[in-house]
Amino acid sequence: MKFTITTDEDGMYIAECPSIPGCVSQGTTAEEAERNIQDAIKECLAVRAENAKR
Protein backbone atom coordinates (compact mmCIF):
# COMPACT_ATOMS: atom_id res chain seq x y z
CA MET A 1 0.00 0.00 0.00
CA LYS A 2 1.31 3.46 -0.85
CA PHE A 3 2.04 6.13 1.73
CA THR A 4 3.59 9.57 1.86
CA ILE A 5 6.16 10.98 4.25
CA THR A 6 6.47 14.70 4.95
CA THR A 7 8.04 16.75 7.72
CA ASP A 8 6.24 19.08 10.08
CA GLU A 9 7.40 22.42 11.46
CA ASP A 10 9.18 20.67 14.34
CA GLY A 11 11.17 18.37 12.06
CA MET A 12 9.12 15.24 12.80
CA TYR A 13 8.44 12.90 9.90
CA ILE A 14 4.72 12.38 9.28
CA ALA A 15 3.60 9.31 7.32
CA GLU A 16 0.10 8.98 5.89
CA CYS A 17 -1.68 6.31 3.88
CA PRO A 18 -4.12 8.24 1.64
CA SER A 19 -6.16 5.16 0.75
CA ILE A 20 -7.04 4.60 4.43
CA PRO A 21 -8.53 7.80 5.88
CA GLY A 22 -7.08 8.55 9.31
CA CYS A 23 -4.17 6.14 8.95
CA VAL A 24 -1.30 8.39 10.05
CA SER A 25 1.89 7.85 12.00
CA GLN A 26 5.15 9.66 12.70
CA GLY A 27 8.79 9.20 13.58
CA THR A 28 11.95 11.10 14.36
CA THR A 29 13.52 9.79 11.14
CA ALA A 30 12.02 8.92 7.76
CA GLU A 31 12.93 5.28 8.36
CA GLU A 32 11.14 5.23 11.71
CA ALA A 33 8.08 6.90 10.18
CA GLU A 34 8.07 4.27 7.41
CA ARG A 35 8.20 1.40 9.91
CA ASN A 36 5.48 3.03 11.99
CA ILE A 37 3.12 3.63 9.05
CA GLN A 38 3.56 0.04 7.89
CA ASP A 39 2.48 -1.11 11.35
CA ALA A 40 -0.39 1.39 11.36
CA ILE A 41 -1.59 0.14 7.96
CA LYS A 42 -1.63 -3.44 9.24
CA GLU A 43 -3.59 -2.40 12.33
CA CYS A 44 -6.06 -0.27 10.35
CA LEU A 45 -6.73 -3.16 7.97
CA ALA A 46 -7.16 -5.58 10.89
CA VAL A 47 -9.72 -3.28 12.52
CA ARG A 48 -11.60 -2.90 9.24
CA ALA A 49 -11.67 -6.68 8.77
CA GLU A 50 -12.97 -7.17 12.31
CA ASN A 51 -15.64 -4.50 11.84
CA ALA A 52 -16.72 -6.11 8.57
CA LYS A 53 -17.50 -9.32 10.46
CA ARG A 54 -20.05 -7.53 12.63
Secondary structure, 3 states (H helix, E strand, C coil): CCCEEEECCCCCEEEECCCCCCCEEEECCHHHHHHHHHHHHHHHHHHHHHHHHC
